[in-house]
Amino acid sequence: MSRVYVDRFLRFFFVVAIAVISVWALYYIATLTYPFIIAFFIALLINPLVDGLERKAKMPRWLAVSVTLIVLFAAVAGIVTLLIAEIVSGTQYLANVVPSKFQTLVSYIETFVADQLIPIYKDLAGMFKSLSSQQQDTIMKNIQSVGQKIGTTVGEFIQTILQNIPQLLAWLPNIATVFIFSLLATFFISKDWHRLMRMAQRWLPAKARTSGKTVFADLKRALFGFMKAQATLISITTVIVLIGLLILRVDYAITIALIIGFVDILPYLGTGIVFVPWIIYAAVSGDIPFAIGLGVLYIVVLVQRQIMEPKVLSSSIGLDPLATLIALFVGFKLLGFLGLIAGPVALVIIRTLHSANVFRDIWRFIIGKPAA
C-alpha cells in the first residue's frame, strides 16, 4: 500500500514539475518572440478573408494576403485619421474654453478662501496663541512633518515621471521594430497558413492533436468573442455618453464621447477619470443642474458597464457570468490591465482542457490507471 502512495506522489510531483517548467518556458519564449505571437493572432484574424479571396477571387495566396493586409492597414489608418481629426478639432475648442473655465474656478477658490478660510484661520491663530509653548511646538512639528511628507511624495512622483520619459522615448524605436517584424511575420504566416497547420498536425501525437484541435477552436472563439465583447461594451458606453451629452447640450459631444469611450478600457478608473473632475468643476462653478445631469449620466454609464460586462463577455466567450467576473477580478489583481484579457483566456483554457478530458487523463496517470 505504501508503495502505491509513493508512486502516486512521484507521478503527481512529475506532473507539477512538467507544468511549472512548461509555463516558465512558454513565458520565456514569449518574451523573445512576442512580435511573432502578435503576427500569429493577426494571421488568425485575417485568415477567413484571405481564404475567401483565394477561393472566390482566384487570387494566389500571397496576393490575397497582400490585399488583405493593405485593406486592413488602410481601414485602420483611415479610422484613426478620422478620429484624430475629430479629437484635434474638439481639443482645439477645449483649449480655447478650458483657460476661461479654469480662471473662473480660480476666482471661485479665491472668494472661498477670503470668505471662509481666512476667518477660520484667524480663529485658529487666536486659539494657537492661547496654547502653551510646548503645545505650540508639538503642533508646529506635526505640521512640518506633514508638509515634508507631502513634499517628498510629490517630489518622488515628479522624479519618477521624469525618469520614465527617456524610457518611453527609447520605446519608440522598439515599437517601430516590433511593428515591422510583426507585419512581415503576418505575411509569411498567413501565406503558409495551411502548410504550417499540416506540419503541426504531423508533429503532434494523435491524442494531443485531437485535444489541441479542441483547445485551439475554443481559444479562437474566445479571442474573437473577447474582441467583440470589448468593442460592444465600448460602443454601448460611447453611445450612452453621446446621447447624454446631446441632451445636456454639450459642445463637441462626439469628441468627448469618443474620448470617454476610449478611456472606458482602463480598469477601475474608466469613465470616472473624465466624469469626476468634470462634475466637481461644474458643481464648484455654480452650475448645479449641469453637475447633476453629468452625475446621473456617470451613474448610468457605471451601472450599465457593471451589469453588461459579465453578461456580454459570458455570451461572447461562452462562459458563466459569475466565473467570468471572478476571472476578470483575479486576472486584474495578478497582472493588472493585461489580466483583464489573460483572466478570461485562462478560464477558457481550463474549461477547454476539462472538456477535452485532459484533467481526467492526468488524474488517471497520477493514480496509475490507463487512459480511457
C-alpha contacts under 8 A as a table, 3 or more apart, distances in Angstrom:
res1	aa1	res2	aa2	distance
1	M	4	V	5.23
1	M	5	Y	6.63
2	S	5	Y	5.20
2	S	6	V	6.18
3	R	6	V	5.05
3	R	7	D	6.18
4	V	7	D	5.18
4	V	8	R	6.23
5	Y	8	R	5.00
5	Y	9	F	6.06
6	V	9	F	5.08
6	V	10	L	6.16
7	D	10	L	5.12
7	D	11	R	6.15
8	R	11	R	5.10
8	R	12	F	6.00
8	R	366	I	5.32
8	R	367	I	5.52
8	R	368	G	7.10
9	F	12	F	4.99
9	F	13	F	6.04
9	F	366	I	7.67
10	L	13	F	5.05
10	L	14	F	6.05
11	R	14	F	4.92
11	R	15	V	6.21
11	R	365	F	7.34
11	R	366	I	5.22
12	F	15	V	5.15
12	F	16	V	6.25
12	F	366	I	5.53
13	F	16	V	5.14
13	F	17	A	6.01
14	F	17	A	5.11
14	F	18	I	6.12
15	V	18	I	5.16
15	V	19	A	6.14
15	V	362	I	7.82
16	V	19	A	5.07
16	V	20	V	6.12
17	A	20	V	5.20
17	A	21	I	6.05
18	I	21	I	5.20
18	I	22	S	5.94
19	A	22	S	5.10
19	A	23	V	6.16
20	V	23	V	5.24
20	V	24	W	6.15
21	I	24	W	5.12
21	I	25	A	5.95
22	S	25	A	5.05
22	S	26	L	6.02
23	V	26	L	5.15
23	V	27	Y	6.12
24	W	27	Y	5.12
24	W	28	Y	6.12
25	A	28	Y	5.11
25	A	29	I	6.00
26	L	29	I	5.11
26	L	30	A	5.92
27	Y	30	A	5.04
27	Y	31	T	6.35
28	Y	31	T	5.30
28	Y	32	L	6.77
29	I	32	L	5.28
29	I	33	T	6.08
30	A	33	T	5.07
30	A	34	Y	5.19
30	A	37	I	7.45
31	T	34	Y	5.82
33	T	36	F	5.52
33	T	37	I	6.45
34	Y	37	I	4.80
34	Y	38	I	6.08
35	P	38	I	5.11
35	P	39	A	6.16
35	P	178	V	5.62
35	P	179	F	7.55
35	P	181	F	6.31
35	P	182	S	4.93
35	P	185	A	7.96
36	F	39	A	4.72
36	F	40	F	6.05
36	F	181	F	7.43
36	F	182	S	5.78
36	F	185	A	6.08
36	F	186	T	7.60
37	I	40	F	5.01
37	I	41	F	6.45
38	I	41	F	5.33
38	I	42	I	6.27
38	I	182	S	6.42
39	A	42	I	5.06
39	A	43	A	6.02
39	A	182	S	4.90
39	A	183	L	6.70
39	A	185	A	5.67
39	A	186	T	4.45
39	A	189	I	7.54
40	F	43	A	5.04
40	F	44	L	6.08
40	F	185	A	7.81
40	F	186	T	6.35
40	F	189	I	6.73
41	F	44	L	4.85
41	F	45	L	6.10
42	I	45	L	4.92
42	I	46	I	6.26
42	I	186	T	6.52
43	A	46	I	5.26
43	A	47	N	5.71
43	A	186	T	5.50
43	A	187	F	7.64
43	A	189	I	6.56
43	A	190	S	5.14
44	L	47	N	5.26
44	L	48	P	7.99
44	L	190	S	7.71
45	L	48	P	7.33
45	L	224	F	7.96
46	I	49	L	5.48
46	I	50	V	6.25
46	I	68	T	7.23
47	N	50	V	4.99
47	N	51	D	6.02
47	N	190	S	6.67
48	P	51	D	5.14
48	P	52	G	6.15
49	L	52	G	4.99
49	L	53	L	6.26
49	L	68	T	7.12
50	V	53	L	5.22
50	V	54	E	6.09
50	V	61	R	7.48
50	V	64	A	5.40
50	V	65	V	5.73
50	V	68	T	6.49
51	D	54	E	5.04
51	D	55	R	5.96
51	D	64	A	7.86
52	G	55	R	5.19
52	G	56	K	5.69
52	G	57	A	7.44
53	L	56	K	5.44
53	L	57	A	4.93
53	L	58	K	6.73
53	L	59	M	6.21
53	L	64	A	5.73
54	E	57	A	5.83
54	E	58	K	5.11
54	E	59	M	4.68
54	E	60	P	6.12
54	E	61	R	5.90
54	E	64	A	5.92
55	R	58	K	5.43
55	R	59	M	7.32
56	K	59	M	8.00
59	M	63	L	6.18
59	M	64	A	5.81
60	P	63	L	5.30
60	P	64	A	6.21
61	R	64	A	5.12
61	R	65	V	6.21
61	R	191	K	5.80
62	W	65	V	5.17
62	W	66	S	6.16
62	W	187	F	7.84
62	W	191	K	5.52
63	L	66	S	4.98
63	L	67	V	6.06
64	A	67	V	5.23
64	A	68	T	6.09
65	V	68	T	5.13
65	V	69	L	6.13
65	V	187	F	6.38
65	V	190	S	6.63
65	V	191	K	6.37
66	S	69	L	5.24
66	S	70	I	6.10
66	S	187	F	7.20
67	V	70	I	5.13
67	V	71	V	6.06
68	T	71	V	5.17
68	T	72	L	5.96
69	L	72	L	5.00
69	L	73	F	5.90
69	L	187	F	7.93
70	I	73	F	5.13
70	I	74	A	5.95
71	V	74	A	5.06
71	V	75	A	5.98
72	L	75	A	5.14
72	L	76	V	6.14
73	F	76	V	5.21
73	F	77	A	5.93
74	A	77	A	5.03
74	A	78	G	5.88
75	A	78	G	5.07
75	A	79	I	6.12
76	V	79	I	5.21
76	V	80	V	6.03
77	A	80	V	5.12
77	A	81	T	5.95
78	G	81	T	5.03
78	G	82	L	6.19
79	I	82	L	5.20
79	I	83	L	6.13
80	V	83	L	5.06
80	V	84	I	5.95
81	T	84	I	5.07
81	T	85	A	6.05
82	L	85	A	5.08
82	L	86	E	6.18
83	L	86	E	5.14
83	L	87	I	5.97
84	I	87	I	4.97
84	I	88	V	5.83
85	A	88	V	5.14
85	A	89	S	6.15
86	E	89	S	5.17
86	E	90	G	6.16
86	E	255	T	6.07
87	I	90	G	4.98
87	I	91	T	5.89
87	I	255	T	5.37
87	I	259	I	7.91
88	V	91	T	5.04
88	V	92	Q	6.05
89	S	92	Q	5.26
89	S	93	Y	6.52
90	G	93	Y	5.14
90	G	94	L	6.22
90	G	252	Y	5.86
90	G	255	T	5.66
90	G	256	I	7.60
91	T	94	L	4.77
91	T	95	A	5.84
92	Q	95	A	4.95
92	Q	96	N	6.40
93	Y	96	N	5.25
93	Y	97	V	6.24
94	L	97	V	4.95
94	L	98	V	5.52
95	A	98	V	5.58
95	A	99	P	6.98
96	N	99	P	6.54
96	N	100	S	7.70
97	V	100	S	5.74
97	V	101	K	6.38
98	V	101	K	4.93
98	V	102	F	5.85
99	P	102	F	4.93
99	P	103	Q	6.09
100	S	103	Q	4.97
100	S	104	T	6.23
101	K	104	T	5.01
101	K	105	L	6.28
102	F	105	L	4.93
102	F	106	V	6.17
103	Q	106	V	4.96
103	Q	107	S	6.15
104	T	107	S	5.10
104	T	108	Y	6.20
104	T	285	S	7.06
105	L	108	Y	5.03
105	L	109	I	6.19
105	L	281	Y	7.37
105	L	284	V	7.34
105	L	285	S	6.18
106	V	109	I	5.03
106	V	110	E	6.13
107	S	110	E	5.03
107	S	111	T	6.20
108	Y	111	T	5.12
108	Y	112	F	6.08
108	Y	284	V	7.52
108	Y	285	S	6.94
109	I	112	F	4.94
109	I	113	V	6.04
110	E	113	V	5.14
110	E	114	A	6.13
111	T	114	A	5.12
111	T	115	D	5.96
112	F	115	D	5.30
112	F	116	Q	5.51
112	F	117	L	6.93
113	V	116	Q	5.47
113	V	117	L	4.72
113	V	118	I	6.12
114	A	117	L	6.25
114	A	118	I	5.54
114	A	119	P	7.84
115	D	118	I	6.62
115	D	119	P	7.04
116	Q	119	P	6.00
116	Q	120	I	6.61
117	L	120	I	5.09
117	L	121	Y	6.00
118	I	121	Y	4.84
118	I	122	K	6.20
119	P	122	K	5.10
119	P	123	D	6.33
120	I	123	D	5.12
120	I	124	L	6.14
121	Y	124	L	5.00
121	Y	125	A	5.96
122	K	125	A	4.98
122	K	126	G	6.23
123	D	126	G	5.19
123	D	127	M	6.31
124	L	127	M	4.99
124	L	128	F	5.94
125	A	128	F	4.90
125	A	129	K	6.24
126	G	129	K	5.31
126	G	130	S	6.53
127	M	130	S	5.23
127	M	131	L	6.78
128	F	131	L	5.42
128	F	136	Q	6.83
129	K	132	S	7.83
129	K	136	Q	7.96
131	L	135	Q	6.13
131	L	136	Q	6.33
132	S	135	Q	5.31
132	S	136	Q	6.24
133	S	136	Q	4.98
133	S	137	D	6.14
134	Q	137	D	5.12
134	Q	138	T	6.28
135	Q	138	T	5.10
135	Q	139	I	6.24
136	Q	139	I	5.20
136	Q	140	M	6.16
137	D	140	M	5.10
137	D	141	K	6.08
138	T	141	K	5.17
138	T	142	N	6.27
139	I	142	N	5.20
139	I	143	I	6.19
140	M	143	I	5.04
140	M	144	Q	6.07
141	K	144	Q	5.07
141	K	145	S	6.02
142	N	145	S	4.97
142	N	146	V	6.18
143	I	146	V	5.21
143	I	147	G	6.13
144	Q	147	G	4.96
144	Q	148	Q	6.02
145	S	148	Q	5.12
145	S	149	K	6.21
146	V	149	K	5.13
146	V	150	I	6.18
147	G	150	I	5.13
147	G	151	G	6.03
148	Q	151	G	5.00
148	Q	152	T	5.93
149	K	152	T	5.07
149	K	153	T	6.03
150	I	153	T	5.15
150	I	154	V	6.10
151	G	154	V	5.23
151	G	155	G	5.95
152	T	155	G	5.04
152	T	156	E	6.03
153	T	156	E	5.20
153	T	157	F	6.12
154	V	157	F	5.04
154	V	158	I	6.19
155	G	158	I	5.20
155	G	159	Q	5.97
156	E	159	Q	4.93
156	E	160	T	5.98
157	F	160	T	5.15
157	F	161	I	6.34
158	I	161	I	5.12
158	I	162	L	6.19
159	Q	162	L	5.13
159	Q	163	Q	6.02
160	T	163	Q	5.10
160	T	164	N	6.14
161	I	164	N	5.19
161	I	165	I	6.40
162	L	165	I	5.33
162	L	166	P	7.75
163	Q	166	P	6.50
163	Q	167	Q	7.48
164	N	167	Q	5.08
164	N	168	L	6.18
165	I	168	L	5.08
165	I	169	L	6.21
166	P	169	L	5.01
166	P	170	A	5.95
167	Q	170	A	4.91
167	Q	171	W	6.28
168	L	171	W	5.13
168	L	172	L	7.04
169	L	172	L	5.54
170	A	173	P	6.46
170	A	174	N	7.25
171	W	174	N	4.99
171	W	175	I	6.02
172	L	175	I	5.10
172	L	176	A	6.33
173	P	176	A	5.06
173	P	177	T	6.14
174	N	177	T	5.00
174	N	178	V	6.07
175	I	178	V	5.09
175	I	179	F	6.06
176	A	179	F	5.08
176	A	180	I	6.27
177	T	180	I	5.23
177	T	181	F	6.18
178	V	181	F	5.24
178	V	182	S	5.85
179	F	182	S	5.14
179	F	183	L	6.02
180	I	183	L	5.16
180	I	184	L	6.23
181	F	184	L	5.22
181	F	185	A	5.91
182	S	185	A	5.05
182	S	186	T	5.89
183	L	186	T	5.10
183	L	187	F	6.42
184	L	187	F	5.20
184	L	188	F	6.49
185	A	188	F	5.21
185	A	189	I	5.91
186	T	189	I	5.20
186	T	190	S	5.86
187	F	190	S	5.36
187	F	191	K	5.95
188	F	191	K	5.03
188	F	192	D	6.14
189	I	192	D	5.32
189	I	193	W	5.50
189	I	196	L	7.83
190	S	193	W	4.81
192	D	195	R	5.31
192	D	196	L	6.03
193	W	196	L	5.23
193	W	197	M	6.23
194	H	197	M	5.03
194	H	198	R	6.23
195	R	198	R	5.14
195	R	199	M	6.22
196	L	199	M	5.02
196	L	200	A	6.19
197	M	200	A	5.09
197	M	201	Q	6.23
198	R	201	Q	5.06
198	R	202	R	6.27
199	M	202	R	5.15
199	M	203	W	6.31
200	A	203	W	5.25
200	A	204	L	6.25
201	Q	204	L	5.43
201	Q	205	P	7.93
201	Q	209	R	6.34
202	R	205	P	7.70
204	L	208	A	6.07
204	L	209	R	5.59
205	P	208	A	5.25
205	P	209	R	5.84
206	A	209	R	4.95
206	A	210	T	6.20
207	K	210	T	5.29
207	K	211	S	6.30
208	A	211	S	5.14
208	A	212	G	5.61
209	R	212	G	4.96
209	R	213	K	5.94
210	T	213	K	5.26
210	T	214	T	6.53
211	S	214	T	5.23
211	S	215	V	6.21
211	S	353	L	7.67
211	S	356	A	5.52
211	S	358	V	7.61
212	G	215	V	4.98
212	G	216	F	5.87
213	K	216	F	5.09
213	K	217	A	6.07
214	T	217	A	5.23
214	T	218	D	6.24
214	T	352	T	7.11
214	T	356	A	6.86
215	V	218	D	5.25
215	V	219	L	6.03
215	V	349	I	6.88
215	V	352	T	5.54
215	V	353	L	6.80
215	V	356	A	7.68
216	F	219	L	5.08
216	F	220	K	5.97
217	A	220	K	5.11
217	A	221	R	6.23
218	D	221	R	5.06
218	D	222	A	6.01
218	D	348	V	7.22
218	D	349	I	7.98
218	D	352	T	6.71
219	L	222	A	4.83
219	L	223	L	5.97
219	L	345	V	7.28
219	L	348	V	6.79
219	L	349	I	7.07
220	K	223	L	5.15
220	K	224	F	6.34
221	R	224	F	5.41
221	R	225	G	5.77
221	R	317	I	6.75
222	A	225	G	4.81
222	A	226	F	5.83
222	A	316	S	7.31
222	A	317	I	4.71
222	A	318	G	7.69
222	A	345	V	6.95
222	A	348	V	7.03
223	L	226	F	5.20
223	L	227	M	6.31
223	L	317	I	7.84
223	L	345	V	7.68
224	F	227	M	5.16
224	F	228	K	6.03
225	G	228	K	5.02
225	G	229	A	5.95
225	G	313	L	7.43
225	G	316	S	4.49
225	G	317	I	5.00
226	F	229	A	4.95
226	F	230	Q	6.15
226	F	313	L	6.49
226	F	316	S	6.53
226	F	317	I	6.30
226	F	341	I	7.89
227	M	230	Q	5.28
227	M	231	A	6.13
228	K	231	A	5.15
228	K	232	T	6.01
228	K	316	S	7.13
229	A	232	T	5.01
229	A	233	L	6.14
229	A	309	E	7.98
229	A	312	V	5.75
229	A	313	L	5.56
229	A	316	S	6.11
230	Q	233	L	5.10
230	Q	234	I	6.07
231	A	234	I	5.24
231	A	235	S	5.97
232	T	235	S	5.10
232	T	236	I	6.11
232	T	312	V	7.94
233	L	236	I	5.15
233	L	237	T	6.22
233	L	305	R	7.19
233	L	308	M	7.47
233	L	309	E	6.89
233	L	312	V	7.73
234	I	237	T	5.13
234	I	238	T	6.07
234	I	261	G	5.44
234	I	262	F	7.19
234	I	264	D	6.65
234	I	265	I	7.41
235	S	238	T	5.06
235	S	239	V	6.07
235	S	261	G	7.11
236	I	239	V	5.24
236	I	240	I	6.12
237	T	240	I	5.23
237	T	241	V	6.06
237	T	260	I	8.00
237	T	261	G	5.87
237	T	264	D	7.63
237	T	301	V	6.25
237	T	305	R	7.53
238	T	241	V	5.18
238	T	242	L	5.96
238	T	257	A	5.31
238	T	258	L	6.14
238	T	260	I	6.88
238	T	261	G	4.77
239	V	242	L	5.02
239	V	243	I	6.11
239	V	257	A	7.51
240	I	243	I	5.23
240	I	244	G	6.13
240	I	301	V	7.01
241	V	244	G	5.04
241	V	245	L	6.00
241	V	257	A	5.57
241	V	260	I	7.73
241	V	297	L	7.08
241	V	301	V	7.35
242	L	245	L	5.16
242	L	246	L	6.08
242	L	253	A	5.99
242	L	254	I	6.23
242	L	256	I	7.94
242	L	257	A	5.21
243	I	246	L	5.15
243	I	247	I	6.21
244	G	247	I	5.10
244	G	248	L	6.21
244	G	297	L	6.26
245	L	248	L	4.90
245	L	249	R	5.99
245	L	250	V	5.38
245	L	253	A	5.71
245	L	257	A	7.86
246	L	249	R	4.80
246	L	250	V	6.06
246	L	253	A	6.37
247	I	250	V	7.88
248	L	290	F	7.27
248	L	293	G	7.11
250	V	253	A	5.67
252	Y	255	T	5.51
252	Y	256	I	6.48
253	A	256	I	5.20
253	A	257	A	5.90
254	I	257	A	5.09
254	I	258	L	6.12
255	T	258	L	5.20
255	T	259	I	6.27
256	I	259	I	5.11
256	I	260	I	6.14
257	A	260	I	5.10
257	A	261	G	5.97
258	L	261	G	4.99
258	L	262	F	6.12
259	I	262	F	5.10
259	I	263	V	6.30
260	I	263	V	5.21
260	I	264	D	6.07
260	I	270	G	7.88
260	I	271	T	5.60
260	I	274	V	6.79
261	G	264	D	5.08
261	G	265	I	7.51
261	G	271	T	7.41
262	F	265	I	6.04
263	V	266	L	5.55
263	V	270	G	5.32
263	V	271	T	6.03
263	V	273	I	7.79
264	D	267	P	7.63
264	D	269	L	7.84
264	D	270	G	4.14
264	D	271	T	5.12
265	I	270	G	6.15
266	L	269	L	5.92
266	L	270	G	4.71
266	L	337	F	7.36
267	P	270	G	5.79
267	P	337	F	6.58
269	L	272	G	5.52
269	L	273	I	5.67
270	G	273	I	6.12
271	T	274	V	5.68
271	T	275	F	6.16
271	T	298	Y	7.66
271	T	302	L	7.89
272	G	275	F	4.84
272	G	276	V	5.27
272	G	298	Y	7.55
273	I	276	V	6.19
273	I	277	P	7.16
274	V	277	P	6.17
274	V	278	W	6.33
275	F	278	W	5.08
275	F	279	I	5.95
275	F	294	L	7.19
275	F	295	G	7.75
275	F	298	Y	6.52
276	V	279	I	5.20
276	V	280	I	6.23
277	P	280	I	5.09
277	P	281	Y	6.07
278	W	281	Y	5.19
278	W	282	A	6.17
278	W	291	A	7.92
278	W	294	L	7.99
279	I	282	A	5.14
279	I	283	A	6.14
279	I	291	A	5.03
279	I	292	I	7.79
279	I	294	L	6.20
279	I	295	G	6.53
280	I	283	A	5.13
280	I	284	V	6.17
280	I	291	A	7.42
281	Y	284	V	5.30
281	Y	285	S	5.96
282	A	285	S	5.26
282	A	286	G	6.46
282	A	287	D	5.27
282	A	288	I	6.63
282	A	290	F	6.67
282	A	291	A	5.12
283	A	286	G	5.39
283	A	287	D	5.70
283	A	288	I	5.23
283	A	291	A	5.47
284	V	287	D	7.59
287	D	290	F	5.57
287	D	291	A	6.29
288	I	291	A	4.96
288	I	292	I	6.10
289	P	292	I	5.11
289	P	293	G	6.17
290	F	293	G	4.94
290	F	294	L	6.18
291	A	294	L	5.11
291	A	295	G	6.06
292	I	295	G	4.94
292	I	296	V	6.14
293	G	296	V	5.20
293	G	297	L	6.21
294	L	297	L	5.01
294	L	298	Y	6.02
295	G	298	Y	5.04
295	G	299	I	6.19
296	V	299	I	5.15
296	V	300	V	6.21
297	L	300	V	5.10
297	L	301	V	6.22
298	Y	301	V	5.13
298	Y	302	L	6.02
299	I	302	L	5.01
299	I	303	V	5.98
300	V	303	V	5.28
300	V	304	Q	6.09
301	V	304	Q	5.34
301	V	305	R	6.10
302	L	305	R	5.23
302	L	306	Q	6.31
303	V	306	Q	5.21
303	V	307	I	6.12
304	Q	307	I	5.08
304	Q	308	M	5.64
305	R	308	M	5.22
305	R	309	E	5.63
306	Q	309	E	5.76
306	Q	310	P	7.45
307	I	310	P	6.72
307	I	311	K	7.08
308	M	311	K	5.21
308	M	312	V	5.73
309	E	312	V	5.30
309	E	313	L	5.95
310	P	313	L	5.24
310	P	314	S	5.87
310	P	321	P	4.98
310	P	322	L	7.25
310	P	324	T	6.08
310	P	325	L	5.70
311	K	314	S	5.15
311	K	315	S	6.06
311	K	321	P	5.67
312	V	315	S	5.24
312	V	316	S	5.98
313	L	316	S	5.13
313	L	317	I	5.76
313	L	318	G	7.65
313	L	319	L	7.53
313	L	321	P	7.54
313	L	324	T	7.12
314	S	317	I	5.30
314	S	318	G	5.05
314	S	319	L	4.42
314	S	320	D	5.61
314	S	321	P	5.22
314	S	324	T	6.34
315	S	318	G	5.11
315	S	319	L	6.83
317	I	348	V	7.87
319	L	323	A	6.88
319	L	324	T	6.26
319	L	348	V	7.62
320	D	323	A	5.22
320	D	324	T	6.04
321	P	324	T	5.01
321	P	325	L	6.10
322	L	325	L	5.05
322	L	326	I	6.22
323	A	326	I	5.11
323	A	327	A	6.09
324	T	327	A	5.01
324	T	328	L	6.13
324	T	344	P	6.22
324	T	347	L	7.70
325	L	328	L	5.14
325	L	329	F	6.27
326	I	329	F	5.21
326	I	330	V	6.02
327	A	330	V	5.26
327	A	331	G	5.78
327	A	340	L	7.94
327	A	343	G	4.69
327	A	344	P	5.58
327	A	346	A	7.99
327	A	347	L	6.67
328	L	331	G	5.20
328	L	332	F	6.08
328	L	339	G	6.91
328	L	340	L	5.16
328	L	341	I	7.75
328	L	343	G	5.34
328	L	344	P	6.42
329	F	332	F	5.22
329	F	333	K	6.20
329	F	340	L	7.57
329	F	343	G	7.88
330	V	333	K	5.12
330	V	334	L	6.15
330	V	339	G	7.56
330	V	343	G	6.85
331	G	334	L	5.24
331	G	335	L	5.78
331	G	336	G	6.96
331	G	338	L	7.61
331	G	339	G	3.84
331	G	340	L	5.67
331	G	341	I	7.66
331	G	342	A	6.27
331	G	343	G	4.38
331	G	344	P	7.95
332	F	335	L	5.37
332	F	336	G	4.29
332	F	337	F	5.83
332	F	338	L	7.04
332	F	339	G	4.38
332	F	340	L	5.48
332	F	343	G	7.53
333	K	336	G	5.77
333	K	339	G	7.35
334	L	339	G	6.63
335	L	338	L	5.77
335	L	339	G	4.59
336	G	339	G	5.27
336	G	340	L	7.33
337	F	340	L	5.61
337	F	341	I	7.66
338	L	341	I	5.43
338	L	342	A	6.10
339	G	342	A	4.62
339	G	343	G	5.29
340	L	343	G	5.62
340	L	344	P	7.11
341	I	344	P	6.04
341	I	345	V	6.40
342	A	345	V	5.04
342	A	346	A	5.86
343	G	346	A	5.23
343	G	347	L	6.29
344	P	347	L	4.94
344	P	348	V	6.14
345	V	348	V	5.01
345	V	349	I	6.20
346	A	349	I	4.99
346	A	350	I	6.18
347	L	350	I	5.11
347	L	351	R	6.12
348	V	351	R	5.10
348	V	352	T	5.91
349	I	352	T	5.04
349	I	353	L	6.00
350	I	353	L	5.19
350	I	354	H	6.20
351	R	354	H	5.06
351	R	355	S	6.17
352	T	355	S	4.95
352	T	356	A	6.09
353	L	356	A	5.05
353	L	357	N	6.30
353	L	358	V	5.26
353	L	359	F	6.65
354	H	357	N	5.08
354	H	358	V	5.91
354	H	359	F	5.78
354	H	360	R	7.55
355	S	358	V	7.64
357	N	360	R	5.06
357	N	361	D	6.24
358	V	361	D	5.17
358	V	362	I	6.21
359	F	362	I	5.02
359	F	363	W	6.10
360	R	363	W	5.10
360	R	364	R	6.17
361	D	364	R	5.00
361	D	365	F	6.17
361	D	371	A	5.59
361	D	372	A	7.55
362	I	365	F	5.03
362	I	366	I	6.25
363	W	366	I	5.02
363	W	367	I	6.29
364	R	367	I	5.31
364	R	368	G	5.91
364	R	369	K	4.85
364	R	370	P	6.40
364	R	371	A	6.17
365	F	368	G	5.07
365	F	369	K	5.94
365	F	370	P	6.82
365	F	371	A	7.15
366	I	369	K	7.76
